[in-house]
Amino acid sequence: QVQLVESGGGLVQAGGSLRLSCAASGRAFSSYYMGWFRQAPGKEREFVAGINWSGGSTTYPDSMKGRFTISRDNAKSTVYLQMNSLKPEDTAVYYCAASQVVGPVTKQSRYPYWGQGTQVTVSS
C-alpha cells in the first residue's frame, strides 16, 4: 500500500558525507516503522538503522553508531539517513523499508515494503 523511492546516493571520498532520502507515497506513512538496509555484491543484506513512528526511538548497529543518523519528517512523508565519516566498506546499495508489524526491527523479514535502492560508492 506504500511506495518508497530512495535518492541521494553517489560517489564520495573516504571521510566524506552523504544524506540519503526515502520518499513515501500512500496511506498512513506516520504509522510505519521505517528502516534502512544495505547490500554489497556477494554479501547479505544488513540492517543499518531504524526509526519508530514518532522519531523518538532509533536503533543502530555498533558499526554505524556515531556515524549514521536516521530521521523522519512525517509531514513530508520522508525518512533520511545522514552518513558521515564514510569508509570504503560502506559501499553498497542502500534500501529503504517500511513495516506496520510489531517485531524485531533488525530483521528484513519484518518489512513488506521496499524501495529500489540507491548506490553509495566510497573511494579510498
All heavy atoms as an XYZ file, in Angstrom:
943
protein
N       0.822     -1.220      0.000
C       0.000      0.000      0.000
C       0.851      1.262      0.000
O       0.306      2.366     -0.171
C      -0.905      0.002      1.215
C      -1.867     -1.166      1.276
C      -2.885     -1.131      0.166
O      -3.159     -0.084     -0.409
N      -3.442     -2.297     -0.156
N       2.150      1.121      0.197
C       3.045      2.274      0.214
C       4.174      2.046     -0.793
O       4.688      0.935     -0.930
C       3.598      2.524      1.631
C       4.414      1.333      2.121
C       4.429      3.798      1.668
N       4.534      3.096     -1.522
C       5.649      3.071     -2.459
C       6.798      3.895     -1.901
O       6.573      4.990     -1.371
C       5.227      3.619     -3.819
C       4.184      2.780     -4.523
C       3.693      3.426     -5.797
O       3.064      4.478     -5.763
N       3.979      2.790     -6.924
N       8.014      3.385     -2.039
C       9.199      4.020     -1.488
C      10.216      4.259     -2.589
O      10.493      3.365     -3.388
C       9.825      3.135     -0.408
C       8.908      2.685      0.730
C       9.625      1.682      1.619
C       8.448      3.879      1.549
N      10.792      5.463     -2.629
C      11.786      5.829     -3.626
C      12.972      6.473     -2.929
O      12.839      7.537     -2.322
C      11.211      6.789     -4.681
C      12.289      7.142     -5.705
C      10.013      6.167     -5.377
N      14.147      5.834     -3.042
C      15.361      6.356     -2.436
C      16.076      7.304     -3.397
O      15.993      7.145     -4.609
C      16.326      5.227     -2.054
C      15.749      4.195     -1.102
C      15.179      2.989     -1.820
O      14.803      3.118     -3.010
O      15.113      1.911     -1.203
N      16.820      8.246     -2.830
C      17.645      9.147     -3.619
C      18.797      9.650     -2.753
O      18.802      9.461     -1.544
C      16.838     10.328     -4.162
O      16.316     11.115     -3.104
N      19.771     10.292     -3.379
C      20.873     10.902     -2.656
C      22.175     10.135     -2.698
O      23.183     10.617     -2.172
N      22.186      8.952     -3.297
C      23.413      8.194     -3.399
C      24.364      8.803     -4.412
O      24.021      9.713     -5.156
N      25.588      8.286     -4.425
C      26.588      8.781     -5.350
C      27.975      8.346     -4.957
O      28.155      7.441     -4.140
N      28.965      9.004     -5.542
C      30.373      8.717     -5.294
C      30.939      9.759     -4.342
O      30.778     10.969     -4.561
C      31.150      8.720     -6.609
C      32.655      8.523     -6.524
C      32.989      7.148     -5.965
C      33.280      8.714     -7.902
N      31.604      9.296     -3.300
C      32.183     10.193     -2.309
C      33.529      9.633     -1.853
O      33.735      8.417     -1.851
C      31.221     10.385     -1.114
C      31.019      9.073     -0.367
C      31.710     11.476     -0.181
N      34.443     10.510     -1.484
C      35.738     10.086     -0.972
C      35.619      9.644      0.485
O      34.734     10.086      1.220
C      36.761     11.215     -1.083
C      37.129     11.577     -2.505
C      38.175     12.669     -2.577
O      38.299     13.487     -1.661
N      38.925     12.695     -3.656
N      36.519      8.765      0.895
C      36.547      8.329      2.282
C      36.649      9.531      3.219
O      37.416     10.461      2.975
C      37.711      7.373      2.515
N      35.854      9.491      4.279
C      35.789     10.591      5.219
C      34.713     11.603      4.911
O      34.423     12.474      5.744
N      34.103     11.501      3.742
C      33.072     12.431      3.344
C      31.700     12.052      3.872
O      31.541     11.109      4.641
N      30.686     12.799      3.423
C      29.321     12.628      3.915
C      28.323     12.591      2.778
O      28.545     13.173      1.711
C      28.939     13.774      4.855
O      29.774     13.816      5.997
N      27.214     11.912      3.018
C      26.068     11.898      2.125
C      24.799     11.876      2.962
O      24.806     11.362      4.080
C      26.065     10.667      1.211
C      27.045     10.603      0.048
C      26.983      9.217     -0.599
C      26.739     11.680     -0.982
N      23.720     12.402      2.415
C      22.414     12.258      3.032
C      21.464     11.588      2.053
O      21.204     12.118      0.965
C      21.823     13.595      3.474
C      20.551     13.407      4.314
C      19.957     14.701      4.816
N      19.253     15.429      3.766
C      18.329     16.355      3.986
N      18.014     16.674      5.243
N      17.758     16.981      2.983
N      20.969     10.429      2.428
C      20.006      9.703      1.629
C      18.589     10.092      2.034
O      18.322     10.375      3.204
C      20.177      8.199      1.796
C      21.580      7.628      1.559
C      21.552      6.111      1.692
C      22.116      8.049      0.199
N      17.689     10.085      1.065
C      16.287     10.364      1.315
C      15.435      9.211      0.810
O      15.789      8.546     -0.162
C      15.851     11.654      0.616
O      16.554     12.771      1.106
N      14.324      8.979      1.474
C      13.350      7.979      1.061
C      11.987      8.632      1.090
O      11.459      8.930      2.171
C      13.405      6.764      1.982
S      12.120      5.533      1.678
N      11.424      8.861     -0.076
C      10.115      9.486     -0.193
C       9.043      8.417     -0.321
O       9.162      7.496     -1.125
C      10.082     10.418     -1.403
N       7.993      8.544      0.474
C       6.922      7.560      0.510
C       5.636      8.147     -0.045
O       5.312      9.312      0.186
C       6.683      7.072      1.933
N       4.910      7.316     -0.762
C       3.574      7.674     -1.213
C       2.617      6.571     -0.794
O       2.966      5.390     -0.794
C       3.523      7.873     -2.725
O       3.864      6.677     -3.413
N       1.416      6.957     -0.417
C       0.445      6.004      0.066
C      -0.196      6.493      1.354
O      -0.005      7.632      1.767
N      -0.926      5.606      1.998
C      -1.672      5.982      3.176
C      -0.872      5.778      4.458
O      -0.067      4.859      4.561
C      -2.966      5.163      3.256
C      -3.909      5.359      2.081
C      -5.146      4.514      2.255
N      -5.884      4.884      3.458
C      -6.928      4.219      3.927
N      -7.364      3.141      3.295
N      -7.531      4.625      5.041
N      -1.125      6.632      5.400
C      -0.706      6.447      6.793
C       0.797      6.243      6.953
O       1.237      5.352      7.682
C      -1.469      5.276      7.411
N       1.608      7.080      6.295
C       3.054      6.979      6.437
C       3.484      7.090      7.893
O       4.396      6.396      8.335
C       3.752      8.060      5.605
C       5.228      8.155      5.870
C       6.107      7.257      5.294
C       5.736      9.147      6.701
C       7.467      7.339      5.537
C       7.099      9.237      6.949
C       7.964      8.327      6.360
N       2.834      7.962      8.642
C       3.247      8.205     10.020
C       3.057      6.993     10.919
O       3.617      6.958     12.015
C       2.491      9.405     10.597
O       1.095      9.162     10.636
N       2.300      6.001     10.508
C       2.084      4.805     11.308
C       3.144      3.729     11.078
O       3.150      2.720     11.785
C       0.703      4.213     11.031
O       0.638      3.641      9.736
N       4.045      3.918     10.124
C       5.027      2.901      9.770
C       6.311      3.035     10.561
O       6.804      4.146     10.807
C       5.378      2.987      8.277
C       4.302      2.491      7.348
C       3.303      3.340      6.899
C       4.301      1.172      6.906
C       2.316      2.882      6.041
C       3.323      0.713      6.045
C       2.335      1.572      5.615
O       1.361      1.109      4.756
N       6.860      1.884     10.939
C       8.243      1.841     11.372
C       9.110      1.801     10.116
O       8.839      1.025      9.196
C       8.508      0.601     12.231
C       9.861      0.616     12.884
C      10.018      1.080     14.181
C      10.997      0.173     12.202
C      11.260      1.101     14.786
C      12.238      0.199     12.805
C      12.362      0.667     14.091
O      13.606      0.687     14.693
N      10.160      2.630     10.068
C      10.996      2.758      8.878
C      12.408      2.271      9.167
O      12.960      2.532     10.236
C      11.044      4.206      8.402
C       9.676      4.813      8.091
S       8.837      3.983      6.709
C       9.982      4.335      5.369
N      12.983      1.597      8.184
C      14.337      1.099      8.324
C      15.174      1.341      7.084
O      14.646      1.513      5.981
N      16.479      1.381      7.288
C      17.458      1.396      6.198
C      18.283      0.116      6.265
O      18.734     -0.283      7.345
C      18.397      2.600      6.285
C      17.796      3.911      5.886
C      17.259      4.855      6.703
C      17.696      4.425      4.548
N      16.829      5.935      5.964
C      17.081      5.692      4.644
C      18.065      3.944      3.295
C      16.828      6.482      3.520
C      17.802      4.732      2.178
C      17.195      5.977      2.302
N      18.472     -0.505      5.109
C      19.328     -1.672      4.950
C      20.321     -1.398      3.830
O      20.125     -0.491      3.020
C      18.511     -2.919      4.620
C      17.637     -3.416      5.738
C      16.449     -2.782      6.051
C      18.009     -4.527      6.476
C      15.643     -3.233      7.076
C      17.210     -5.000      7.509
C      16.033     -4.351      7.807
N      21.378     -2.193      3.764
C      22.323     -2.070      2.662
C      22.803     -3.451      2.232
O      22.804     -4.401      3.014
C      23.517     -1.187      3.036
C      24.455     -1.797      4.072
C      25.541     -0.804      4.449
N      26.525     -1.381      5.351
C      27.500     -0.691      5.929
N      27.616      0.625      5.691
N      28.356     -1.301      6.728
N      23.224     -3.538      0.980
C      23.702     -4.795      0.442
C      24.813     -4.540     -0.576
O      24.613     -3.823     -1.552
C      22.572     -5.583     -0.215
C      22.967     -6.983     -0.630
C      21.775     -7.838     -0.999
O      20.723     -7.320     -1.373
N      21.922     -9.143     -0.892
N      25.963     -5.132     -0.326
C      27.083     -5.092     -1.251
C      27.066     -6.354     -2.104
O      26.519     -7.383     -1.684
C      28.402     -4.980     -0.491
N      27.656     -6.323     -3.306
C      27.679     -7.508     -4.160
C      28.283     -8.716     -3.453
O      29.355     -8.621     -2.852
C      28.544     -7.073     -5.343
C      28.383     -5.592     -5.394
C      28.278     -5.164     -3.963
N      27.579     -9.835     -3.514
C      28.054    -11.060     -2.898
C      27.889    -11.142     -1.401
O      28.333    -12.128     -0.794
N      27.268    -10.153     -0.783
C      27.094    -10.142      0.658
C      25.614    -10.106      1.023
O      24.764     -9.756      0.204
C      27.808     -8.940      1.285
C      29.304     -8.904      1.038
C      29.972     -7.771      1.782
C      29.940     -8.000      3.285
N      30.692     -6.940      4.020
N      25.327    -10.482      2.260
C      23.963    -10.467      2.752
C      23.500     -9.038      3.011
O      24.293     -8.158      3.340
C      23.851    -11.287      4.034
C      24.153    -12.767      3.867
C      23.112    -13.465      3.043
O      21.911    -13.176      3.217
O      23.493    -14.297      2.209
N      22.211     -8.835      2.867
C      21.640     -7.547      3.213
C      21.705     -7.354      4.733
O      21.386     -8.267      5.501
C      20.196     -7.469      2.730
C      19.566     -6.099      2.851
C      18.218     -6.055      2.134
N      18.359     -6.318      0.723
C      17.353     -6.313     -0.162
N      16.120     -6.055      0.265
N      17.581     -6.571     -1.432
N      22.128     -6.180      5.168
C      22.293     -5.934      6.589
C      21.543     -4.688      7.036
O      21.389     -3.726      6.283
C      23.779     -5.821      6.963
C      24.495     -4.627      6.372
C      25.915     -4.469      6.888
O      26.211     -4.944      8.009
O      26.737     -3.870      6.170
N      21.130     -4.715      8.276
C      20.413     -3.611      8.888
C      21.355     -2.451      9.149
O      22.466     -2.634      9.647
C      19.770     -4.090     10.191
C      19.103     -3.015     10.992
C      17.862     -2.526     10.623
C      19.701     -2.507     12.123
C      17.231     -1.549     11.364
C      19.084     -1.527     12.883
C      17.839     -1.046     12.495
N      20.897     -1.245      8.847
C      21.691     -0.039      9.024
C      21.122      0.858     10.114
O      21.861      1.366     10.968
C      21.801      0.746      7.702
C      22.503      2.085      7.924
C      22.547     -0.075      6.661
N      19.810      1.097     10.085
C      19.186      1.995     11.047
C      17.677      1.817     11.016
O      17.109      1.427     10.002
C      19.539      3.455     10.749
N      17.017      2.119     12.142
C      15.572      2.055     12.219
C      15.024      3.192     13.057
O      15.711      3.704     13.940
N      13.770      3.558     12.785
C      13.143      4.666     13.493
C      11.650      4.400     13.622
O      11.005      3.927     12.687
C      13.431      6.003     12.770
C      12.954      7.192     13.604
C      12.805      6.024     11.379
C      13.494      8.526     13.089
N      11.092      4.701     14.797
C       9.683      4.437     15.026
C       8.807      5.549     14.454
O       9.296      6.506     13.849
C       9.420      4.223     16.522
C       9.407      5.516     17.314
O      10.037      6.502     16.944
N       8.676      5.515     18.423
N       7.510      5.428     14.680
C       6.559      6.322     14.023
C       6.759      7.792     14.369
O       6.560      8.673     13.534
C       5.128      5.906     14.376
C       4.763      6.167     15.817
C       4.937      5.321     16.870
C       4.171      7.354     16.345
N       4.492      5.894     18.027
C       4.016      7.144     17.739
C       3.751      8.557     15.797
C       3.464      8.110     18.582
C       3.201      9.526     16.629
C       3.059      9.292     18.008
N       7.142      8.069     15.600
C       7.280      9.446     16.056
C       8.692      9.995     15.876
O       8.896     11.205     16.001
C       6.896      9.549     17.527
O       7.835      8.881     18.350
N       9.656      9.116     15.600
C      11.048      9.525     15.553
C      11.719      9.551     16.907
O      12.901      9.894     17.001
N      10.998      9.169     17.953
C      11.533      9.225     19.298
C      12.394      8.046     19.696
O      13.037      8.089     20.753
N      12.409      6.999     18.891
C      13.210      5.813     19.180
C      13.955      5.402     17.923
O      13.344      5.187     16.879
C      12.321      4.670     19.660
O      13.084      3.509     19.925
N      15.285      5.297     18.027
C      16.119      4.897     16.895
C      17.009      3.733     17.291
O      17.349      3.557     18.466
C      16.982      6.055     16.384
O      17.800      6.552     17.455
C      16.109      7.190     15.864
N      17.407      2.943     16.305
C      18.234      1.771     16.521
C      19.338      1.724     15.475
O      19.077      1.930     14.290
C      17.402      0.483     16.449
O      16.353      0.529     17.421
C      18.271     -0.742     16.720
N      20.580      1.433     15.910
C      21.728      1.326     15.020
C      22.606      0.151     15.437
O      22.750     -0.119     16.632
C      22.605      2.578     15.070
C      21.901      3.889     14.850
C      21.400      4.615     15.921
C      21.760      4.413     13.571
C      20.766      5.830     15.721
C      21.129      5.628     13.369
C      20.636      6.334     14.447
O      20.014      7.544     14.247
N      23.224     -0.507     14.480
C      24.305     -1.434     14.839
C      25.499     -0.654     15.371
O      25.655      0.540     15.086
C      24.655     -2.119     13.511
C      23.526     -1.810     12.586
C      22.974     -0.495     13.032
N      26.356     -1.331     16.125
C      27.522     -0.657     16.695
C      28.418     -0.043     15.624
O      29.032      0.999     15.850
C      28.324     -1.633     17.545
C      27.636     -1.979     18.841
O      26.725     -1.234     19.264
O      28.007     -2.997     19.458
N      28.513     -0.674     14.465
C      29.392     -0.187     13.412
C      28.927      1.133     12.803
O      29.730      1.852     12.211
C      29.537     -1.240     12.314
O      28.288     -1.546     11.734
N      27.657      1.450     12.925
C      27.114      2.683     12.387
C      26.904      3.762     13.442
O      26.812      4.948     13.102
C      25.775      2.436     11.688
C      25.893      1.776     10.326
S      26.138     -0.014     10.521
C      25.965     -0.566      8.836
N      26.814      3.356     14.693
C      26.536      4.284     15.776
C      27.614      5.361     15.840
O      28.802      5.068     15.850
C      26.438      3.524     17.090
C      25.823      4.310     18.235
C      25.648      3.422     19.464
C      24.762      2.222     19.162
N      24.553      1.363     20.364
N      27.176      6.619     15.863
C      28.100      7.733     15.901
C      28.471      8.270     14.542
O      29.012      9.378     14.449
N      28.215      7.508     13.475
C      28.496      7.950     12.113
C      27.220      8.191     11.308
O      27.169      9.123     10.513
C      29.357      6.935     11.369
C      30.730      6.715     11.968
C      31.626      5.962     10.991
N      31.080      4.658     10.632
C      30.838      4.259      9.381
N      31.100      5.080      8.365
N      30.355      3.050      9.149
N      26.221      7.341     11.509
C      24.976      7.434     10.756
C      23.853      7.919     11.664
O      23.798      7.562     12.847
C      24.575      6.069     10.183
C      25.475      5.553      9.091
C      26.634      6.211      8.727
C      25.145      4.386      8.428
C      27.460      5.734      7.724
C      25.954      3.890      7.420
C      27.107      4.559      7.069
N      22.943      8.711     11.107
C      21.796      9.204     11.838
C      20.544      9.077     10.986
O      20.505      9.587      9.867
C      21.973     10.672     12.257
O      23.162     10.817     13.044
C      20.780     11.132     13.089
N      19.524      8.410     11.513
C      18.248      8.288     10.828
C      17.272      9.303     11.408
O      17.283      9.571     12.611
C      17.687      6.853     10.934
C      16.445      6.683     10.048
C      17.394      6.480     12.377
C      15.960      5.233      9.953
N      16.445      9.878     10.550
C      15.422     10.813     10.992
C      14.228     10.718     10.050
O      14.323     10.131      8.976
C      15.969     12.250     11.044
O      16.387     12.673      9.765
N      13.107     11.285     10.460
C      11.930     11.274      9.593
C      11.160     12.569      9.734
O      11.187     13.235     10.775
C      11.030     10.067      9.902
C      10.338     10.121     11.251
C       9.666      8.786     11.576
N       8.605      8.451     10.634
C       8.082      7.233     10.498
N       8.547      6.220     11.228
N       7.100      7.019      9.618
N      10.456     12.916      8.671
C       9.577     14.067      8.640
C       8.234     13.563      8.138
O       8.034     13.383      6.940
C      10.134     15.162      7.738
C       9.331     16.444      7.799
O       8.146     16.406      8.177
O       9.885     17.510      7.465
N       7.317     13.312      9.062
C       6.032     12.740      8.682
C       5.199     13.696      7.836
O       4.397     13.257      7.011
C       5.260     12.324      9.930
C       5.860     11.101     10.599
O       6.572     10.325      9.966
N       5.574     10.928     11.884
N       5.374     14.996      8.024
C       4.655     15.964      7.213
C       5.064     15.876      5.749
O       4.266     16.174      4.859
C       4.882     17.375      7.741
N       6.315     15.463      5.495
C       6.818     15.307      4.132
C       6.823     13.854      3.672
O       7.242     13.572      2.547
C       8.231     15.872      4.019
C       8.331     17.362      4.275
C       9.768     17.843      4.131
C       9.872     19.333      4.355
N      11.275     19.820      4.241
N       6.379     12.946      4.523
C       6.378     11.509      4.224
C       7.752     11.049      3.750
O       7.885     10.327      2.753
C       5.309     11.176      3.182
O       4.023     11.468      3.676
N       8.792     11.451      4.480
C      10.168     11.192      4.076
C      11.001     10.752      5.267
O      10.854     11.296      6.368
C      10.797     12.436      3.437
O      10.016     12.840      2.302
C      12.222     12.156      2.978
N      11.872      9.776      5.042
C      12.853      9.356      6.028
C      14.242      9.605      5.459
O      14.452      9.480      4.247
C      12.656      7.878      6.430
C      12.870      6.946      5.241
C      13.574      7.495      7.579
N      15.194      9.963      6.324
C      16.532     10.340      5.902
C      17.581      9.467      6.581
O      17.362      8.932      7.665
C      16.828     11.798      6.252
C      15.827     12.781      5.714
C      14.763     13.218      6.497
C      15.938     13.276      4.421
C      13.839     14.127      6.004
C      15.022     14.180      3.924
C      13.976     14.602      4.714
O      13.062     15.502      4.220
N      18.718      9.361      5.931
C      19.886      8.730      6.536
C      21.089      9.632      6.293
O      21.560      9.752      5.161
C      20.143      7.341      5.955
C      21.307      6.572      6.586
C      20.975      6.188      8.025
C      21.655      5.330      5.770
N      21.557     10.278      7.348
C      22.757     11.098      7.276
C      23.957     10.212      7.532
O      24.033      9.551      8.570
C      22.703     12.229      8.301
C      23.938     13.124      8.316
C      24.092     13.925      7.044
O      23.120     14.511      6.558
N      25.300     13.946      6.496
N      24.896     10.200      6.604
C      26.052      9.317      6.656
C      27.319     10.170      6.703
O      27.620     10.884      5.747
C      26.080      8.391      5.444
C      24.767      7.647      5.217
S      24.651      6.891      3.572
C      25.945      5.663      3.689
N      28.050     10.088      7.801
C      29.281     10.843      7.982
C      30.469      9.901      8.137
O      30.311      8.718      8.430
C      29.182     11.743      9.212
C      28.082     12.774      9.113
O      27.793     13.290      8.033
N      27.467     13.094     10.244
N      31.659     10.446      7.953
C      32.899      9.676      8.102
C      32.836      8.377      7.318
O      33.142      7.296      7.825
C      33.180      9.405      9.586
O      33.292     10.609     10.314
N      32.452      8.472      6.065
C      32.243      7.286      5.252
C      33.544      6.546      4.977
O      34.606      7.151      4.827
C      31.567      7.664      3.941
C      30.074      7.979      4.072
C      29.569      8.713      2.843
C      29.279      6.691      4.290
N      33.431      5.229      4.920
C      34.551      4.333      4.687
C      34.301      3.513      3.430
O      33.152      3.315      3.037
C      34.727      3.388      5.881
C      34.836      4.080      7.224
C      34.826      3.068      8.360
C      34.887      3.752      9.712
N      34.835      2.765     10.822
N      35.360      3.015      2.781
C      35.147      2.180      1.590
C      34.225      0.990      1.857
O      33.476      0.595      0.956
C      36.560      1.722      1.232
C      37.431      2.829      1.716
C      36.784      3.306      2.992
N      34.251      0.427      3.049
C      33.388     -0.703      3.361
C      31.917     -0.329      3.482
O      31.067     -1.210      3.612
C      33.849     -1.412      4.641
C      34.031     -0.489      5.826
C      35.480     -0.067      6.024
O      36.143      0.256      5.026
O      35.943     -0.066      7.182
N      31.601      0.966      3.437
C      30.213      1.408      3.399
C      29.625      1.335      1.994
O      28.424      1.574      1.818
C      30.086      2.840      3.918
C      30.428      2.965      5.392
O      30.043      2.076      6.180
O      31.075      3.965      5.762
N      30.442      1.043      1.002
C      29.972      0.942     -0.376
C      28.935     -0.166     -0.507
O      29.191     -1.315     -0.156
C      31.147      0.677     -1.327
O      32.039      1.798     -1.310
C      30.655      0.464     -2.752
N      27.751      0.185     -0.996
C      26.648     -0.766     -1.108
C      25.464     -0.074     -1.758
O      25.461      1.141     -1.961
C      26.240     -1.295      0.272
N      24.453     -0.863     -2.082
C      23.153     -0.323     -2.431
C      22.358     -0.183     -1.144
O      22.240     -1.139     -0.375
C      22.402     -1.221     -3.430
C      21.010     -0.659     -3.713
C      23.192     -1.347     -4.729
N      21.825      0.991     -0.906
C      21.077      1.272      0.308
C      19.587      1.270      0.008
O      19.128      1.922     -0.928
C      21.502      2.620      0.897
C      22.836      2.550      1.591
C      24.008      2.402      0.858
C      22.929      2.606      2.984
C      25.241      2.305      1.493
C      24.146      2.520      3.625
C      25.299      2.372      2.874
O      26.521      2.283      3.515
N      18.834      0.534      0.830
C      17.405      0.354      0.646
C      16.616      0.926      1.811
O      17.003      0.768      2.969
C      17.053     -1.135      0.533
C      17.659     -1.842     -0.647
C      18.893     -2.475     -0.549
C      16.989     -1.886     -1.862
C      19.448     -3.132     -1.625
C      17.541     -2.543     -2.949
C      18.765     -3.167     -2.829
O      19.317     -3.830     -3.894
N      15.509      1.537      1.490
C      14.542      1.993      2.470
C      13.434      0.947      2.587
O      13.041      0.333      1.597
C      13.967      3.340      2.025
S      12.693      4.025      3.083
N      12.932      0.724      3.796
C      11.889     -0.269      4.025
C      10.887      0.236      5.050
O      11.223      1.046      5.917
C      12.505     -1.587      4.498
N       9.651     -0.268      4.960
C       8.573      0.156      5.843
C       7.816     -1.045      6.376
O       7.632     -2.045      5.679
C       7.613      1.086      5.104
N       7.354     -0.925      7.635
C       6.633     -2.017      8.279
C       5.596     -1.486      9.248
O       5.817     -0.468      9.906
C       7.611     -2.931      9.020
O       6.925     -3.939      9.740
N       4.482     -2.203      9.366
C       3.479     -1.949     10.400
C       3.370     -3.118     11.363
O       2.460     -3.156     12.183
C       2.116     -1.664      9.769
C       2.052     -0.350      9.018
C       0.681     -0.085      8.452
O       0.146     -0.893      7.687
N       0.108      1.055      8.802
N       4.305     -4.054     11.282
C       4.290     -5.258     12.099
C       5.171     -5.060     13.322
O       6.306     -4.593     13.207
C       4.767     -6.481     11.295
C       4.813     -7.716     12.186
C       3.878     -6.709     10.091
N       4.673     -5.433     14.478
C       5.455     -5.393     15.708
C       6.380     -6.603     15.737
O       5.931     -7.745     15.589
C       4.549     -5.391     16.943
C       5.383     -5.447     18.217
C       3.660     -4.158     16.947
N       7.669     -6.374     15.897
C       8.639     -7.450     15.909
C      10.051     -6.914     15.881
O      10.285     -5.730     16.098
N      11.040     -7.789     15.603
C      12.442     -7.376     15.581
C      12.712     -6.367     14.477
O      12.504     -6.655     13.295
C      13.194     -8.684     15.338
C      12.233     -9.772     15.699
C      10.880     -9.231     15.387
N      13.215     -5.211     14.837
C      13.393     -4.142     13.863
C      14.569     -4.383     12.939
O      14.646     -3.772     11.873
C      13.545     -2.778     14.554
C      12.319     -2.474     15.399
C      14.804     -2.733     15.418
N      15.499     -5.257     13.308
C      16.687     -5.511     12.504
C      16.490     -6.618     11.471
O      17.374     -6.851     10.652
C      17.885     -5.878     13.385
O      17.616     -7.102     14.087
C      18.162     -4.773     14.402
N      15.364     -7.291     11.483
C      15.113     -8.418     10.592
C      14.390     -7.955      9.336
O      13.302     -7.374      9.404
C      14.290     -9.494     11.295
C      14.968    -10.085     12.523
C      16.239    -10.816     12.134
C      16.804    -11.619     13.298
N      17.282    -10.733     14.395
N      14.979     -8.224      8.167
C      14.383     -7.760      6.925
C      13.029     -8.405      6.643
O      12.208     -7.828      5.929
C      15.323     -7.970      5.742
C      15.663     -9.411      5.437
C      16.609     -9.516      4.260
O      17.036     -8.515      3.685
N      16.931    -10.734      3.881
N      12.785     -9.581      7.219
C      11.506    -10.246      7.017
C      10.344     -9.485      7.628
O       9.191     -9.731      7.272
C      11.555    -11.670      7.587
O      11.815    -11.651      8.978
N      10.625     -8.574      8.523
C       9.568     -7.775      9.117
C       8.966     -6.779      8.127
O       7.804     -6.384      8.278
C      10.118     -7.016     10.337
C       9.159     -5.977     10.881
C       9.716     -5.221     12.068
N       8.831     -4.110     12.428
C       8.748     -3.555     13.618
N       9.508     -3.992     14.617
N       7.917     -2.550     13.838
N       9.748     -6.375      7.129
C       9.372     -5.255      6.285
C       8.771     -5.728      4.965
O       9.486     -6.284      4.120
C      10.590     -4.380      6.000
C      11.228     -3.810      7.243
C      12.162     -4.538      7.965
C      10.902     -2.537      7.692
C      12.747     -4.017      9.112
C      11.482     -2.007      8.834
C      12.398     -2.749      9.541
O      12.975     -2.226     10.677
N       7.487     -5.505      4.728
C       6.874     -5.923      3.456
C       7.075     -4.938      2.306
O       6.883     -5.323      1.153
C       5.384     -6.032      3.818
C       5.204     -5.040      4.925
C       6.492     -5.046      5.701
N       7.469     -3.709      2.620
C       7.571     -2.680      1.590
C       9.011     -2.203      1.469
O       9.651     -1.836      2.464
C       6.653     -1.496      1.915
C       5.229     -1.915      2.185
C       4.696     -1.838      3.466
C       4.427     -2.395      1.161
C       3.394     -2.235      3.716
C       3.124     -2.798      1.402
C       2.616     -2.711      2.677
O       1.325     -3.100      2.931
N       9.512     -2.182      0.229
C      10.900     -1.836     -0.056
C      11.009     -0.902     -1.249
O      10.238     -1.005     -2.205
C      11.718     -3.100     -0.362
C      11.859     -4.013      0.800
C      10.959     -4.936      1.247
C      12.986     -4.101      1.678
N      11.449     -5.588      2.349
C      12.681     -5.097      2.634
C      14.212     -3.439      1.746
C      13.574     -5.443      3.652
C      15.102     -3.773      2.752
C      14.781     -4.770      3.688
N      11.989      0.002     -1.193
C      12.339      0.790     -2.349
C      13.283      0.034     -3.261
O      13.692     -1.100     -2.975
N      13.660      0.651     -4.376
C      14.533      0.010     -5.358
C      16.013      0.180     -5.043
O      16.851     -0.484     -5.654
C      14.236      0.553     -6.756
C      12.843      0.199     -7.255
C      12.636     -1.293     -7.318
O      13.414     -2.021     -7.946
N      11.574     -1.775     -6.670
N      16.351      1.046     -4.114
C      17.723      1.211     -3.687
C      18.436      2.361     -4.367
O      18.076      2.783     -5.460
N      19.470      2.864     -3.703
C      20.334      3.893     -4.260
C      21.785      3.520     -3.975
O      22.120      3.088     -2.873
C      19.983      5.290     -3.691
O      20.775      6.292     -4.336
C      20.203      5.362     -2.187
N      22.641      3.657     -4.984
C      24.028      3.221     -4.881
C      24.872      4.252     -4.149
O      24.852      5.441     -4.480
C      24.612      2.975     -6.277
C      26.088      2.594     -6.280
C      26.337      1.207     -5.745
O      25.660      0.256     -6.141
N      27.303      1.087     -4.830
N      25.635      3.786     -3.179
C      26.627      4.600     -2.482
C      27.990      3.974     -2.722
O      28.197      2.796     -2.423
C      26.335      4.692     -0.974
C      27.488      5.384     -0.242
C      25.033      5.432     -0.734
N      28.924      4.744     -3.262
C      30.277      4.274     -3.513
C      31.260      5.193     -2.810
O      31.258      6.403     -3.049
C      30.582      4.234     -5.016
O      29.627      3.400     -5.682
C      31.977      3.680     -5.260
N      32.100      4.617     -1.964
C      33.092      5.377     -1.205
C      34.469      4.983     -1.708
O      34.865      3.819     -1.607
C      32.976      5.113      0.300
C      33.960      5.994      1.067
C      31.554      5.369      0.778
N      35.204      5.931     -2.240
C      36.529      5.673     -2.773
C      37.583      5.855     -1.689
O      37.427      6.676     -0.770
C      36.824      6.596     -3.953
O      36.855      7.955     -3.551
N      38.666      5.097     -1.808
C      39.754      5.182     -0.851
C      40.816      6.171     -1.284
O      41.624      6.612     -0.485
C      40.373      3.808     -0.640
O      40.869      3.289     -1.856
